[in-house]
Amino acid sequence: MPRMLDVSDEVRAEIGDVEADRLLAGENAPGGYDCTSCRTPGDSEQERTNTVLFVGDETAVLAFAHATCLPSQVVQVTEEQLQGAARSIAGDNPVQAAPEQAVLGVTSGLILLSGELHPALVVEPTAPIARPGTTGAGDDFLPLLIEQGFMPLPQIDSVPPVLHGWSVLLAMGQLHAILQPGTAGGSPVAWWQAHQALQVADAWRAAANKHQQVLMFAAPVGSIGRQPREDLLRDALDKAAANGKLVAATLPLAGT
């Protein structure tokens, strides 16, 4: 079966033509894989799949992602972030494991509240988030956000409070970043930044321009998953809220 795999010019330049051609021929490419973005299963024989190369100081790690989740690209990371990348993807491929460092997955959707549609971003990491400077298997993603001003949400029935200092950067109809306050009153810095600007639906952009703000929901890994429709996304959010695994805030819109 031919694989529906894409190797971008950027990735090809890093891994070389021989390795890229072997991947495209199916020699080193997996059939099934876990998407490096949303962590749900994919199948390169059944759905479009992109290669993502994580490059550290000395090593490189080749991973696979649903084409709807990430473009084929090269991502620069620190060598430490590549340590512990243990899951084999393709036989004896020298760049064969998916990185375990957490990546923030961001999904856009419209949320209906009090009869009105609001633009929303749902953030879910691909792995547990540890508090900086600590070790162990704990997940501090929600406590860290609560310390920043996000509010625990037991149910989604109203617009969350505005979190001043944070914002969502939209430019030319594309999502570029979620910004947080800089240190010591400095300029805002990116809390999350798209490797490649994400296109948002016209209806989402229209709602964002209308309200001039975006609702942000965040949940720990495994709480939301990759939902193909907005009604299923809302169901997953409601379930996460009921289980005490959802925080939220309203962020002002920066850009158009």
N, C-alpha and C positions, 0 to 999 in steps of 0.2 A: 504494500500500500504506500503511495507517495505521502510524504509528510507535509503538512501545511505549515512549514517553518520559514521564518524570515530571519536572515542574518544581515544586519545593516552594514553599510560601508564602514562605519565607525568600528563596529565589532570585528569585521573582516580584517581591517587594518591592524588590529591588535593580535588576533589569533592566527592570521596568515591565510592565504588562499587555500592551501591544502586542507587545513583543519575545517575551514568554512565549507569547502566543497564536500568533505566527508559528512559534515552535519546535514547538509542539504540532501545528500544522497541517502540519508537515514542510517549511516554506518555507526555514528556516535550519538545520534539523537534519541531521546527516550520516546517510547510510545506514550505511556502515562507519566505524569509528573505532578508535583505540587507547585502551584504558581508561587513565585517568589514575592509577589505583591499581596494577593488576597489569601494565600495559603490553602486554597481549595484545589481539588484535583483537576487536571487538564489532560487532554489527549491530543498529541500532535498529529495523529492520523485522522482526527475527527473535527478539529477546530483550529483556527488560525493561532499560531503560537510564535512568540518572539523570543529571541535570545537576548539575555541581559548579562553583560560581563562586568563583574565587580573586580576592580583593580586596586591592589594594595601597593605597599612599597616594594615587595619582593615577589608576591604571589598574585595569581588571578583566579577567580572563581566564576565558572560559567553556570548560569541559572536560566530557568525558563519561566515565561509568564504568558498568561492569556493575552492575546493581541488587544483585547478590550481593557486590559489593566495597565499595561506598560508598553511603550515602544521599544524596539530593539535598540539598545544603547550601551554605552560604556559609563559606568558609575565609579568615580574615584572614592575610595574609602581608606581608612587607616589600616595598617597591618593588624593592629589589635582587633579591629572589627571583623577581620576575616578568620581569626582564631576560633577554633571550635566548629568550623563549618564541616560537619561530619556526614551529612546525608549524601550518599553517592547518587549521581544522576546518570552517568553513562559509562558503565564498565570501567576500563582502565584509563579513561580520559584524564590527562594531567590537570585539567581544570574542571573538576567533576562534582563539587559539592555545593549545595545551596547555603548561602550565608545565614547564620543564626541571629545576626544583629537585627534588632527590630527596625522595620520600615513602617512608616505611618501610611496606611491606606486611606485615601480620601474619596468619598463618593458624594456626588451632588444629587439632590432631589427636591421635590416640592412637598411641603408638609401642610395639610389642611388644619387650620385652627380657627374656631369660631366662624366657620363659613368662608374663610379667606385663605388663599394659597400664599405660603411664605417660602422663600428660598432657604435651603438648608444644606449644610455640609455634615457628613457623618464620618468621624475619624475613628479608625480601629487599627491598632498596631498589629504587626505580624508575629510578634512574640511578646512575652511579658516585659514590662519596663521596670528596671530596677532603679532605685534612688541612686543618684551619682555618688560614687565613693563607697558603695556597699556591694557585697557579694551575696549570692544565694539565689533561690528560685522564686522569691516573692515577686508580686506584681504591684508596683506603686503608681501605676499610670493615673488612676482616678484620684488618689490622695494628692499627688503632685499638682493636678489640675485644680483641685478644690483649694489648695493653698494659693493658687494664682487668681482665684475668684470665681471659678466655675461652680455652679450649684448642683447638688444631687437632685435628681428628678425622679420622684416616685411614680409619676404619670405625666403624660404629655397632653395637657389640657389648656395651656396658655403660653404666651410668648415669654421666654426666659428673660431675666433682667439683663440690661445692657452692661457689658464688661468694658469699661472705658480703658483706653490705652492699647487694646487689641483691635485688629481690623482684618478685613479680607481684601486682598489686592486683586482686582479684576481689571484687565486691560484688553481692549480690542475684542471684547467678548470672550476672553479666555481667562481661566483661573491661574494665577501665578503663585500666590503665597498666602499664608496666614501669618500675620505679623503680631508680635508681642512687644511690650514696652522695652526700650533699651535700658541698660544699667545706668544708674546715677542720672536719670532724666535725659539720657541721650536719645538719639534717633531710634525709631522702632527697628527691630531685627526680625528676621524670618524664624518663626517657630517651626513652620513647615514650608518647604518650597518645592514646587514641581520641577522635576528634572527637565521636563518639556511641558510648556504651558498646556493646560487641559481645556479642551473645548467644552462649553456648557450649552445646554439646550436654550433655544430662543425664549421659551416660556420662563425658564429659570432666570435668565438674564433680565427679562422684562420685569419679573417680580422683584429682583434685586434692585433694579433702578427705581422701581416704584416705592419700595420701602426704605431704600438706602441703608439697609442692614441685612445681615445674613444670620440665620440661626445655626449654631454649631453644637452638634451632639458628639459626645465621645464615650466610648465603651472599651473595656479591656478585650484582649485577643480572644477570639472564639465566641463573642457575644452577638455579633450581627451577621458576619459572613458576607458572601458575594450574592446580592439579591438582584435578579434580572428585571424586576418591575418595582415601581414606586409603592404599590400597595403591599407587596411582600416586604419591602424595606420598612414601611411603617409598622407592619406586624412585628418585625424583628426588634424595632426600637421600643415598641410598647412592651414586649416581653422582657427586654433588657431593663427597662424602667421598673417593671413590676418585680424584677429580681434584684433590684438595688444596684444595678451595674451600668447606670447611665448618669452622666453629668452634662450640663448644657449652659450656654450663655448666648446672648445676642451680640454680634460683633458689627460695628459700623462698617459700611462699604467704602473701600478706597478705590477710586477709578470707576470705569463704566463698562 
